[in-house]
Amino acid sequence: MKLFVGLGNPGAKYAQNRHNIGFMALDRIADDHGFTPWRSKFQGQTSEGRLGSEKVILLKPDTFMNLSGQAVGEAMRFHKLTPADVIVFHDELDLAPGKCRLKTGGGHAGHNGLRSIHQHIGADYDRIRMGIGHPGHKDRVAGYVLSDFAKADQDWLDDMIRGCSDGAADLAAGDGAKFMNAVALRVNPPRSGTGQQGKKPAQPAEKKKKDSPAEPEVDNRSPLQKLADKFK
């Protein structure tokens, strides 16, 4: 069994915030893979289903971001799971918008949701780092993550979330490489007819038609030069 955790803040006020991208990813997985309706449990909202052969619990904490670890710890203990069974989807300032990375263990890099989870279950869990970009200065971070995605973000955001859903079964099975490939195919799909993105096939050089007559040469000699050439 796996526990997929999406980080965010509860309520309509925060639903489209950059900080809520983890909630968005879990909503897409639940919808695409026929999970049960969401219900209140473990200080959060949970949904259950199967991804491939693996049973998976989805959890969106209702504790607000800074206390996310309370819900995660309670759900993990109830189902007798270890940190290795937990996968957390969260926003990542240090990745460009649309970039996605899988990471196991390590620090929380100042992310308050991860900080809380560290306090309750330790650091040895997997994270899906979903890039949202950085506002440029640390003083602007709080306002940035708690503001909605811009209209210009919608295409890459939808692609990344759908990619996470496409690869969810591989993630549950422990195949991180296949999961990352599924995301990449959504975010950077290969161009049709080519093996590499952005490269155009070389154009063949234009061939001369065999039957086309040769162009006549122009004689620029003066009459005197023509007469002199006759006697050479």
Rosetta blueprint (number, residue, H / E / L):
1 M L
2 K E
3 L E
4 F E
5 V E
6 G E
7 L L
8 G L
9 N L
10 P L
11 G L
12 A H
13 K H
14 Y H
15 A L
16 Q L
17 N E
18 R H
19 H H
20 N H
21 I H
22 G H
23 F H
24 M H
25 A H
26 L H
27 D H
28 R H
29 I H
30 A H
31 D H
32 D H
33 H L
34 G L
35 F L
36 T L
37 P L
38 W L
39 R E
40 S E
41 K E
42 F L
43 Q L
44 G E
45 Q E
46 T E
47 S E
48 E E
49 G E
50 R E
51 L E
52 G L
53 S L
54 E E
55 K E
56 V E
57 I E
58 L E
59 L E
60 K E
61 P E
62 D L
63 T L
64 F L
65 M H
66 N H
67 L H
68 S H
69 G H
70 Q H
71 A H
72 V H
73 G H
74 E H
75 A H
76 M H
77 R H
78 F H
79 H L
80 K L
81 L L
82 T L
83 P H
84 A H
85 D H
86 V E
87 I E
88 V E
89 F E
90 H E
91 D E
92 E E
93 L L
94 D L
95 L L
96 A L
97 P L
98 G L
99 K L
100 C E
101 R E
102 L E
103 K E
104 T E
105 G L
106 G L
107 G L
108 H L
109 A L
110 G L
111 H L
112 N H
113 G H
114 L H
115 R H
116 S H
117 I H
118 H H
119 Q H
120 H H
121 I H
122 G L
123 A L
124 D L
125 Y L
126 D E
127 R E
128 I E
129 R E
130 M E
131 G E
132 I L
133 G L
134 H L
135 P L
136 G L
137 H L
138 K H
139 D H
140 R H
141 V H
142 A H
143 G H
144 Y H
145 V H
146 L L
147 S L
148 D E
149 F L
150 A L
151 K H
152 A H
153 D H
154 Q H
155 D H
156 W H
157 L H
158 D H
159 D H
160 M H
161 I H
162 R H
163 G H
164 C H
165 S H
166 D H
167 G L
168 A H
169 A H
170 D H
171 L H
172 A H
173 A L
174 G L
175 D L
176 G H
177 A H
178 K H
179 F H
180 M H
181 N H
182 A H
183 V H
184 A H
185 L H
186 R H
187 V H
188 N L
189 P L
190 P L
191 R L
192 S L
193 G L
194 T L
195 G L
196 Q L
197 Q L
198 G L
199 K L
200 K L
201 P L
202 A L
203 Q L
204 P L
205 A L
206 E L
207 K L
208 K L
209 K L
210 K L
211 D L
212 S L
213 P L
214 A L
215 E L
216 P L
217 E L
218 V L
219 D L
220 N L
221 R L
222 S L
223 P H
224 L H
225 Q H
226 K H
227 L H
228 A H
229 D H
230 K H
231 F L
232 K L
